[in-house]
Amino acid sequence: MTASAWALAVTIGILPAFGITMVVIDFLAKRLRIFVPWVVDRAALIYLGFVAAGVAVLVGLGLLPADVFWRTPSWGLVVGLVFAAPAAAIPYLLELALVSAENSDSKPTLATALFMREAEPAVTALLSAPVQWWFVAMGTAITEELLFRGALLLHAVLSDVGFLPALLASAFVFGLHHVAFGVKAIISKVVAGLLWGWLVLISGTVIVSLIAHMVFQCLVWRRYQRVEGWLSHAD
């Protein structure tokens, strides 16, 4: 198998593995109360475990060399740092626009078709535990950047097929990994994958995309805190 085939197999394979694990936990939770907390508020931790395992596999395969973190500084790095914050704000604002355009009626998503629940309850549950939320937020940001922009884009697929196909492939797979949040999240994450992938390609390092990813996580945290505040005030 080529480097890109290995990287795609690992990154795509994480998603059904996570889905099957959550289906098993759902099944057990209906019979053993000890598994009930894992149905919602531990789902994000389980996903983090899978992406971390994916990083470990790709390191073992030699698909995460040290130069995905740092290469010879250039003007591309400066440009990447300048555009990191805008590259975080654009998909965030797009996601807000998509959410506000939705009807109030519940709609089926690809996630439910795969026997996975909407992930919003897991996010809401994490808000009551800020330390756990930020552990997951930082952990997924680091591991996802290593997987999708480090191994999949910068090292593997880019070396096999070139700039544009590599960028499109990494962005699409990144969006697919957010299927549990619904179609709106897939769309915004594909856009994020395109922007953050572009940052990596011009700068030569995943550090720039990691900065953008963390800015995005901060914006999401701020949004959910504000929504929670509004709901508490309304009550």
DRENSEMAR-40951 format. One line per 5 residues: number of its first residue (from 1); their letters; for each residue x, y, z of C-alpha. Coordinates in steps of 0.5 Angstrom, whole numbers, plus 500, padded with zeros to 3 digits. Example, Ala and Ser with C-alpha at 12.3 -4.5 7.8 and 13.67 -1.06 7.14 Angstrom:
# residues 2
1) as) 525 491 516; 527 498 514
***
This chain:
# residues 235
1) mtasa) 500 500 500; 502 507 499; 503 512 504; 497 516 502; 493 509 502
6) walav) 495 508 509; 494 515 512; 487 514 508; 485 507 511; 487 510 518
11) tigil) 483 516 518; 477 514 515; 477 507 519; 477 511 526; 470 513 524
16) pafgi) 466 507 524; 470 504 529; 468 510 534; 461 509 531; 461 501 533
21) tmvvi) 464 502 540; 458 507 541; 453 502 539; 456 497 544; 456 502 549
26) dflak) 449 504 548; 447 497 548; 450 495 554; 447 502 558; 440 499 557
31) rlrif) 442 493 561; 448 495 566; 447 502 569; 455 503 570; 455 504 562
36) vpwvv) 450 510 562; 455 516 563; 459 513 557; 453 514 553; 453 522 553
41) draal) 459 525 557; 464 520 555; 463 520 548; 468 525 546; 473 522 551
46) iylgf) 472 516 547; 473 519 540; 479 522 543; 482 516 544; 481 513 537
51) vaagv) 484 519 534; 490 519 539; 491 511 537; 490 513 530; 496 518 531
56) avlvg) 500 512 534; 499 508 528; 501 513 523; 507 514 527; 509 507 527
61) lgllp) 508 507 520; 513 513 519; 508 517 516; 509 523 522; 516 525 521
66) advfw) 519 531 525; 518 536 519; 511 536 519; 512 540 526; 517 545 523
71) rtpsw) 521 546 517; 526 552 515; 522 558 516; 520 562 510; 515 568 508
76) glvvg) 510 562 508; 510 561 515; 509 569 516; 503 569 512; 500 562 515
81) lvfaa) 501 566 522; 497 572 519; 491 568 517; 491 563 522; 485 567 526
86) paaai) 481 569 520; 482 562 518; 479 560 524; 473 565 524; 471 563 517
91) pylle) 468 556 519; 466 558 525; 461 564 522; 459 559 517; 457 554 522
96) lalvs) 453 559 526; 450 562 519; 448 554 518; 445 553 525; 441 560 525
101) aensd) 438 558 518; 435 551 520; 428 550 522; 426 548 529; 424 541 527
106) skptl) 428 535 528; 431 533 522; 435 526 520; 442 526 519; 447 521 516
111) atalf) 449 520 523; 443 517 525; 443 513 519; 449 510 522; 446 509 529
116) mreae) 450 515 532; 446 520 536; 447 527 535; 453 530 539; 450 536 541
121) pavta) 448 533 548; 455 531 549; 458 538 548; 453 540 553; 455 535 558
126) llsap) 462 537 557; 460 545 559; 459 543 566; 466 540 567; 471 546 564
131) vqwwf) 477 542 565; 475 536 562; 472 540 556; 479 543 555; 482 537 555
136) vamgt) 478 534 550; 478 541 546; 486 541 546; 487 533 545; 482 533 539
141) aitee) 485 539 536; 493 536 537; 491 529 534; 486 532 529; 492 536 526
146) llfrg) 497 531 526; 492 526 523; 489 530 517; 494 536 516; 500 532 518
151) alllh) 500 525 516; 494 525 511; 496 532 507; 503 534 508; 506 528 508
156) avlsd) 502 522 505; 497 524 500; 501 530 498; 507 526 496; 503 521 492
161) vgflp) 498 526 488; 500 533 489; 497 540 492; 489 540 490; 487 533 490
166) allas) 491 532 497; 488 538 500; 481 536 497; 482 529 500; 484 531 507
171) afvfg) 478 537 508; 473 532 506; 475 526 511; 476 531 516; 469 534 515
176) lhhva) 466 526 515; 469 526 522; 464 531 524; 458 527 522; 455 526 529
181) fgvka) 454 533 529; 450 533 523; 450 536 516; 451 543 518; 458 541 522
186) iiskv) 460 537 516; 460 543 511; 463 548 516; 469 543 517; 470 541 510
191) vagll) 471 549 509; 475 549 515; 479 543 512; 480 547 506; 483 553 510
196) wgwlv) 487 550 515; 490 545 510; 492 551 505; 495 554 512; 499 548 512
201) lisgt) 501 547 505; 504 555 505; 507 554 512; 510 547 511; 508 546 519
206) vivsl) 502 543 522; 503 549 528; 500 554 524; 493 550 523; 494 548 530
211) iahmv) 493 555 532; 487 556 528; 484 550 530; 485 552 538; 482 559 536
216) fqclv) 476 556 533; 475 552 540; 476 558 544; 470 561 539; 466 555 540
221) wrryq) 467 555 548; 465 562 548; 459 561 544; 456 555 548; 458 559 555
226) rvegw) 453 565 552; 448 560 550; 448 557 557; 448 564 560; 442 566 556
231) lshad) 438 559 558; 440 560 565; 437 568 565; 431 565 561; 429 560 567
***
